[in-house]
Amino acid sequence: MDGSGKTAYCQPGGLVSAIAYAAEEKVLEVAAEDVARARALAVDKDVTRAELISALLFLSHSCLAVIDVAGCRLERAEQQLTE
C-alpha cells in the first residue's frame, strides 16, 4: 500500500507498470482456465464431489484475483482521466 488505501501504485509506461500488466494478464488467463475446468466438470456425469469442491475453490480464488485486477485497472483509468 502507498498510504492512500490503494493496493499498489506505479508510474504508467514504466518497467513496473509493464510487469504489473503482464501479471494481470496471467491472472485473467488462469481465471478463464478455471472457468472452463469448472464448466466441464459441472456437466461430467462421472464427476466426484471432491472434484467439484476443488474446482469451486480454484474458481473462487480466481474470482477474487480478477476483482483485484479490475480494481487496479480502474485506479489506473481514473488516474489517466485526471492527468
C-alpha positions, 0 to 999 in steps of 0.5 A, spaced: 500 500 500 502 507 498 498 510 504 492 512 500 488 505 501 490 503 494 493 496 493 499 498 489 501 504 485 506 505 479 508 510 474 504 508 467 509 506 461 514 504 466 518 497 467 513 496 473 507 498 470 509 493 464 510 487 469 504 489 473 500 488 466 503 482 464 501 479 471 494 481 470 494 478 464 496 471 467 491 472 472 485 473 467 488 467 463 488 462 469 481 465 471 478 463 464 482 456 465 478 455 471 472 457 468 472 452 463 475 446 468 469 448 472 464 448 466 466 441 464 466 438 470 459 441 472 456 437 466 461 430 467 456 425 469 462 421 472 464 427 476 466 426 484 464 431 489 471 432 491 472 434 484 467 439 484 469 442 491 476 443 488 474 446 482 469 451 486 475 453 490 480 454 484 474 458 481 473 462 487 480 464 488 480 466 481 474 470 482 477 474 487 484 475 483 480 478 477 476 483 482 483 485 484 485 486 477 479 490 475 480 494 481 487 496 479 485 497 472 480 502 474 485 506 479 489 506 473 483 509 468 481 514 473 488 516 474 489 517 466 482 521 466 485 526 471 492 527 468 
